[in-house]
């Protein structure tokens, strides 16, 4: 195992981040040792720019945000898949008319019909806009607190080349069909010259399934949803129990 893994990719919420949205010192130490061994470190998250306020930049070589709409390696943007404003606008207007909270994210800003910080206090970069004249492409469109009927409604209004995935907390995330964690991570691996079999991934939520299936080794957190636990190669303790650090220590560092 030690010689096989050349890249580690982790989800953030519910995986790398503890419930209080911090990263344990034990995990940071394990990652530092991995970097010393020449292993590339990346995170892949459904978050957009808010991820950068939660993760020390020196901890990783690269990242994928908005479920894979963007991928950055060594400071270089290497992958980008957006929904055009013309295709996003009908969905945003339909959700607004239905009375749903909805937001379109682009270049670090949330263009919304609701006060985003009321739901996520750490997200302060938002603007209330008129979707009928909104002219920004979307890295990701999201809506929260949806009923089953709302989910069906949104699916019926999706742009033709997009898809929707639900998170464990009932958050709906809409992105380009080629904006997936697995495809963004594949771009990172190609950039660094790393084979698929040499990738180790950690995840806990539905939007991690394609990444866990893609990676050479997919490790599921103990706090993961049952549907996610069925796709991983193995499990580790929860995000609040230093699960990632314990797995890395036992399988890569001090095996």
N, C-alpha and C positions, 0 to 999 in steps of 0.2 A: 504493500500500500504506500509506503513512504516514497518510493521512487516513481510511482505511477501518477500521483496527483501533482499537477503543475499550475492549477488554477482553482481557487475557491470562490464561489458566488453565494451570497446570502441575501435572502429577503430581509426587510427591516422590521416592520411592525409584527409583533408576535413571534419573531424569530431572533434577530440580532438584538433588537431593543427590548428591554424589560418593560413591564407594565407602566412604569413611570417614565418611559421613553429615554432611558439612559442605557449606556453600554458599560458592562461591568469591567473592572480593572483586570480581572482574570481573563476575560475574552480579549481585551486589548493586548495583554501580554502574550496570549497564544497567537494572535495575529502577527505581532511583532516578530516572534520566532519563525513563523511561516515566511515572512518577508525576508528574514535573514537567510532562509534556505532557498530563496529564489522563487517562491510560489507567488503567482500573481493573485491579488485580492480585488474583488469587485462586489458591489451590491446591485441588486435588481429589485426595484420597488414600484408599487403603483403610485407612489407620491411623485410630485413634480419638484419644483424648486424647494419646497419645505423640507425635503430630505437633507439638504445641505446644512440646515440649521441644527440638525440632530446628529450628524455624523462628522467626526473630525476628518478633514480632507487628507491629512497625512496618513490615515489608516488604510487607504485604498489606492490602487493603481487606476481604477476606472469604475464606471457605474452605468446602469440603465435605469431610466426613469419613465414615468407615465406608462407603466406596464410594458415598456420596450419601445415606446415611440422614439426615444432618443438614446443613444449610447455614446459615451465619452471614454476614451482610452488615453492615458498620459496627457490629459488636457486637450485632446483633439476630438472633435465631433466626427464620429465615423459611421453613424447610422441614424437615419431620420425618416419617420413615416407619420405624416400628419393627415388629418381630415380637413379638406378645404373649407373655407368660410361659407362658400356657396352651398355645400352639401350639409354643413353643420347647422346653418340657419333655420331650415324648416323644422328640424328636431328641437332646437332650442325654443322656437316659437310655439311649437305644439305642447311642449312640457310647461312653458310659461302659461299658456292659455288654460291648461288643465289644473294649474295651481300648484305645480311641483317646484320645489327648490332645485335649480339646475345651474351649473357653472361650466364654462369652457376655459381651459387652461392653455396659455401660450406664453413662452418666453418669460416665465417667472411670475406671471400675473393671472389672477382668476377673474374672469368676466362673468358676472353673476346677476341673478335676480333676487338674491337674498344676502344677508350679512353673514359672510362665511365664518368670521371669527366668533359668532354666536354659537356655532356648532363645533368648530375647531379653533380654540383660542390662540394656538400658535400660528395660525394662518392670518396674517394681517395685510398681505399684498393682494387686495381684491378691489374691484370697482363694480358698482351697480350700473348696468348698461341697458340700452334699448336693443333687444336682439334683432329687431327689424332692420337696423342699420349696422349691426355688428359686422366688422370686416376683417377679423383676425382668424387665421387658421387655428385648428385645435390639436394640441398634443393629446389631450384627453378631455372628454366631457363626462361630468359626473352628476349624480343625483342621489339623495339619501332618504331614508325612512320611507321606503316604497312598500305599497301593498302588492299582493300578487297581481291584482288588476293593473296597477301602475306599471309593473314589469312587462306585462303583455303589451300594454299601450306603447311603451318605449320601444320594445322590439319591433313593433309594427311600423315605427317611424325611423328606424335606423338608416343612415346612408348606406348605399348598396355595397360599399367596400369596407364596412366597419363591423364590429362585433361588440357584444356586451358581456361582461363578466361580473358576477356578484361577489362581494367580500363577505367575510363572516359577520360583520356588523351591519349588514343590509345596505351597504353602499354599492350603487351600480356605477360601473366604469365602462365608458365607450371609447374605443380607440380604432385606429386603422387595423385591418385584418392582418397586416404584416407587422403590426406593433405588438409583439409578444415577447415575453421575457426570454424564451428559448431562442428566438431569432436575433434579438439584440445581443444576447450572450454569445451566440455563434459568431456574430460580427466581431466581438471583443476577442474571442479565441483565435479567429483567423488573423486579426491584427497582430496578436502576440505569437502566432505560430504554434498554437496549442491544439492538440487533437481533442475531439469530443470525449473520448474515453479517459482523458486526463483531467476532466472537470469534476469537481466535487460541489454539490449544491445543497443548501439548507432552505427549508420553507415550511409554511404552516397553513396557508390559505388556498382558496380555489384558484386564484390567479398565479399560484406557484406550481400547479400540477404539470403544465407543459415543460417548465424548467426542470422539475424533478425527474420527469420522464426522459428529457433530453440529456441530462448530465450523465457522465460515466458512473457516478455514484450519487444517488439522491437520498438525503437524510431528512426525515420528517421529525418535527418537534413533537414532544409528548402532548403539548397543548393544541395540536392541530385538529382540524375537523376530520371526522371519520372518513369522508370521501378522499381526503388528502392522504391519510394513513394507508389507504389501500394501494397507493401508487409508488411509495418510496421503497428503496432497497433495504433501509434499516431505520431505526429511530434513535433519538437522543433525548435526554431530559428536557424539561420545558425552558422557555425563554427566561423565566425567573429563577431557574436553577443552574445557570451557566451551562446550558445544554450544548451549545456550540463548542465552548472551550473544552468541556469534558470529552466530547467526541474527538476533537482534534488532538488533544493531549494523549488519549488512549490509542488512537489509530494512526496518527501522523508523527507526533513529536516524541512520545515516550513509549512507543509500542514495544 
